[in-house]
Each structure stands twice: as C-alpha cells, then as structure tokens.
Amino acid sequence: MTYPIPLDTMLIELADFCNLQCIMCDMSEEGRRRHGHPNPEKPFHTTQRRFLPFESFKSIIDSINQSDIKIGVLSLFWLGEPLLNPEFNKMLTYLNQNMKNIGGWLLHTNGQILPEETLKLIFKAVGNNTLHFSIDAASPELYAKIRKGGNYKQLVANIRKTLDYRAKIPRPNLKLVLQFIVMEENKHEARKFAEFWSKEFEKRNLQYTIARSYSQHWPNTIFFRQEIAVSKLQLKANKLHEEVCDQLGIPK
C-alpha cells in the first residue's frame, strides 16, 4: 500500500521574464539592488525571455496525477508574468480538466494582459483557486514610478472587468486578491487604495475583506503586504507595513 505525499505548494514558471520593471521586484536589477542581493546585475533566471512549452506543462501535470503526490496549490508563476505565455489558455484548459491530485491553482499577475477568453477560463475553473493582482498604487503617476512600463488605466479596466464577472458568475471556489505592497514610495496612497477598491466591490454588492495577511477563507481581499527583502532590510519593511496597517485600522 502506498500513501499520498502531501505538498502544500508546487511552483511552475510559465514565463521567465516580465513586461514590467518594478522597483521592488527581483526580476529587475533595481529591485535586486534595493533588496541587497550580492550580485544584483545578474538575473535570477539563467535563460532569458523563454516560455514553458505546453507539452512540458502537460507532462508535469500528468506526472503529478500519475504519482502519489497530493498538491494543495499549484502556483502558476514565480518571478515572470505568466499571461505572457502564448499557450497560457491551452495550459489552463488542460489543468482545469486534470485536477485529480491538485487542490487548486494560484495565478499572480500584474493585470496588464487579460483577454476575455482567459477571463472566461478562469471563471470556469474547478478547484480552490486564487487570482491575485499586483497593483501597489492608487494613481497613474505613482503607478508609473513603481511599476515601470505599466499602464494604470489598462490595469484598472481589467480588474473592473474581472469584478463584473465576479458579480455575474457565482464562483465561491475562486478567490480574488488585490495587492498593495507597502513601501516608502507608496505609503501615502494606502488609504486611497483601500477606499478606491472598496467602492468598486460595493458598487457590485460584493463582500470583501481589507487585510494585512491573506486567508483562503475570504472570497475577495484588499491585501496590504510587506515588501520582501533580505536580512535587516526585512525588519524595516515589516515595521513600515505594520505602521501603515495600524494607521488604516486593519485588524491584526
């Protein structure tokens, strides 16, 4: 008799690059320097601008389902932007049809690319899934400084479209997260961020939680997260995060 091997999370990188250069992201040299990495000029990925092919993705999913491994969450990203992969829809379709040993998936995106067909697939998905948008600003001007190369207007339009789907299609297994990484550069917009997206949820009669930590029990979350750094820089980031969340009155 064999026993299942439980894994909380498994990560698959669908694209080893991103369409943005964010100041706090380790995909950018600026982000690696900011976080004190020893070789900031050296990218984390040894290959550049490559996609995981569908056949490789299929092989991974098939291997999981043919094994004794039970995965809680399959993360469809690491550092790259997964929706850049031209075979993403094909991958998500296959994954949704083959969730035997997979509890759910996590899709983390900067929200710049979200075609209608992809959104439909997301809302058809089975499993305990999470769609996670990285935003980090509440104005076009600040967004342009933090998420370099991004279009704030396009991002807001894509999230509003997602919220419209959320309001029309009951899908309790799909969790929606709108994330704001707390930094010195954006702390002054934290309240504006919370108020803006709160109104967007309320316009559609959607329940939501404003939180400093994330829980799978919440269907919609406005999430204030600390920046991830190294060594003593992390302590500073944690302190700033706590201060901003306390100012907003977010429960611990």
C-alpha positions in Angstrom: 0.0 0.0 0.0 1.2 3.5 -0.8 0.4 6.7 1.0 0.0 10.1 -0.6 2.8 12.6 -0.2 1.3 16.0 0.7 2.8 19.1 -0.7 1.4 22.5 0.3 2.6 24.3 -2.8 4.3 23.5 -6.1 5.5 26.3 -8.4 5.8 26.3 -12.2 7.3 29.3 -14.0 5.4 29.8 -17.3 7.5 32.8 -18.5 11.0 33.6 -17.3 10.6 37.4 -17.9 8.1 40.2 -17.3 6.6 43.0 -19.3 7.3 45.5 -16.4 10.4 46.6 -14.5 9.1 47.2 -10.9 11.3 48.9 -8.4 10.7 46.3 -5.7 10.8 43.2 -7.9 13.8 40.9 -8.1 13.2 40.5 -11.8 14.7 44.0 -12.2 18.2 45.0 -11.4 16.8 48.0 -9.5 14.8 45.6 -7.3 17.8 43.3 -6.7 20.0 46.3 -5.7 17.2 47.6 -3.5 17.0 44.3 -1.6 20.7 43.9 -1.1 21.3 40.9 -3.3 25.1 40.2 -3.6 25.1 40.1 -7.5 22.3 42.5 -8.5 23.5 42.8 -12.1 22.9 39.0 -12.5 19.3 38.0 -13.4 17.8 35.2 -11.3 16.9 33.3 -14.4 19.8 31.8 -16.4 17.7 31.7 -19.6 16.1 34.9 -20.8 12.8 35.6 -22.5 11.7 32.0 -22.7 8.3 30.3 -22.2 7.5 26.9 -20.8 6.1 24.9 -23.7 2.6 23.4 -23.4 4.0 19.8 -23.8 6.3 20.3 -20.8 3.4 21.7 -18.8 1.2 18.8 -19.8 4.0 16.3 -18.8 4.3 17.9 -15.3 0.5 17.8 -14.7 0.3 14.2 -16.0 3.2 13.1 -13.8 1.5 14.6 -10.7 -1.7 12.8 -11.4 0.1 9.5 -12.0 2.0 9.8 -8.8 1.3 9.6 -5.0 1.8 13.3 -4.7 -1.1 15.5 -3.5 -0.6 19.2 -4.1 -2.6 21.8 -2.2 -1.9 24.7 -4.5 -0.2 24.8 -7.9 1.4 28.2 -8.3 1.5 29.2 -12.0 4.2 31.8 -11.5 7.5 32.6 -9.8 9.0 35.9 -11.0 7.8 36.1 -14.6 4.4 37.3 -15.9 2.5 34.0 -16.7 0.0 35.6 -19.0 2.8 36.5 -21.4 3.0 32.8 -22.3 1.1 32.4 -25.7 0.0 28.9 -24.7 -1.5 30.0 -21.3 -5.1 29.4 -22.2 -4.3 26.0 -23.5 -2.4 25.2 -20.3 -5.2 26.5 -18.0 -7.8 24.5 -20.0 -5.7 21.3 -19.6 -5.1 22.0 -15.9 -8.8 22.6 -15.3 -9.6 19.2 -16.8 -6.9 17.4 -14.9 -7.1 18.4 -11.2 -7.0 14.8 -9.8 -4.1 15.4 -7.4 -4.2 19.2 -7.3 -6.4 21.1 -4.9 -6.3 24.4 -6.8 -4.1 26.9 -8.6 -2.7 30.3 -7.8 -2.3 32.9 -10.7 -0.4 36.0 -9.8 -0.4 38.7 -12.5 0.3 42.4 -12.9 -3.0 42.6 -14.8 -1.7 44.3 -17.9 -2.8 41.3 -20.1 -6.2 39.8 -19.5 -8.1 38.7 -22.7 -11.8 37.9 -22.5 -11.1 34.2 -23.4 -8.6 33.9 -20.5 -11.1 35.5 -18.0 -13.8 33.1 -19.1 -11.5 30.1 -18.5 -10.5 31.5 -15.0 -14.2 31.7 -14.0 -14.9 28.2 -15.4 -12.1 26.6 -13.4 -12.6 23.9 -10.8 -10.6 23.6 -7.6 -9.8 26.1 -4.8 -8.2 28.8 -7.0 -6.9 32.3 -6.5 -6.5 35.2 -8.9 -4.0 37.7 -7.5 -3.5 41.2 -9.0 -0.4 43.2 -8.1 -1.3 46.9 -8.1 0.7 48.9 -5.5 -0.6 52.3 -6.3 -3.8 54.4 -6.4 -2.9 56.9 -9.1 -1.4 56.7 -12.6 1.5 58.9 -11.7 2.7 56.8 -8.8 2.0 53.5 -10.7 4.3 54.7 -13.5 7.1 55.3 -11.0 6.7 51.9 -9.2 5.6 49.6 -11.9 7.7 50.9 -14.8 6.3 50.1 -18.2 2.8 49.5 -17.0 -0.5 51.2 -17.9 -2.6 52.0 -14.9 -5.7 52.7 -16.9 -5.5 49.3 -18.6 -4.9 47.6 -15.2 -8.0 49.2 -13.6 -10.1 48.4 -16.7 -9.0 44.7 -16.5 -9.8 44.5 -12.8 -13.2 46.1 -13.2 -13.9 43.6 -15.9 -12.9 40.8 -13.5 -15.2 42.3 -10.8 -18.1 42.4 -13.3 -17.5 38.7 -13.9 -17.4 38.1 -10.2 -20.7 39.8 -9.7 -22.4 37.9 -12.5 -20.9 34.4 -12.1 -21.1 32.9 -8.6 -17.8 31.1 -8.2 -17.1 30.6 -4.5 -14.0 28.5 -5.2 -12.3 31.4 -6.9 -10.6 33.8 -4.5 -9.8 37.3 -5.7 -6.9 39.3 -4.2 -5.9 43.0 -4.9 -2.5 43.6 -3.6 -0.7 46.7 -2.3 3.0 46.1 -1.3 3.7 48.8 1.4 6.8 50.9 0.6 8.1 54.3 1.5 7.3 55.3 -2.1 3.6 54.5 -1.9 2.6 54.6 1.8 0.8 57.9 1.3 -1.6 56.3 -1.2 -2.5 53.3 1.0 -5.8 54.8 2.3 -6.7 56.0 -1.2 -6.1 52.5 -2.5 -8.3 50.9 0.2 -11.1 53.4 -0.5 -11.0 53.1 -4.2 -11.2 49.3 -4.4 -13.7 49.2 -1.6 -16.1 51.3 -3.6 -15.5 49.1 -6.7 -16.6 46.0 -4.6 -19.5 47.8 -3.1 -20.8 49.0 -6.5 -21.3 45.4 -7.4 -22.6 44.3 -4.0 -19.5 42.1 -3.4 -18.3 41.2 0.0 -14.6 41.9 0.7 -12.0 42.0 3.5 -9.3 44.6 4.0 -6.3 42.7 5.5 -2.7 42.7 6.4 -2.4 38.9 5.9 -4.1 36.7 3.4 -6.6 33.9 4.1 -8.2 31.4 1.7 -11.4 31.8 3.7 -12.0 35.3 2.2 -13.6 35.4 -1.3 -12.3 38.9 -2.1 -9.4 40.6 -0.3 -7.8 44.0 -0.5 -4.4 42.9 0.7 -1.7 45.1 2.2 1.6 43.2 2.2 5.1 43.9 3.4 7.9 44.2 0.9 10.2 41.1 0.8 13.9 41.9 1.2 16.9 40.3 2.9 18.5 40.4 6.4 17.9 43.7 8.4 16.1 45.3 5.4 13.2 42.9 6.0 12.9 44.2 9.6 12.5 47.7 8.3 9.9 46.6 5.7 8.0 44.7 8.3 7.9 47.8 10.6 6.6 50.1 7.8 4.0 47.5 6.9 2.7 47.4 10.5 2.7 51.2 10.8 0.6 51.7 7.7 -1.8 48.9 8.5 -2.2 50.3 12.0 -3.0 53.8 10.6 -5.6 52.2 8.4 -7.2 50.4 11.3 -6.7 47.0 9.8 -7.1 44.3 12.4 -4.2 42.1 13.3 
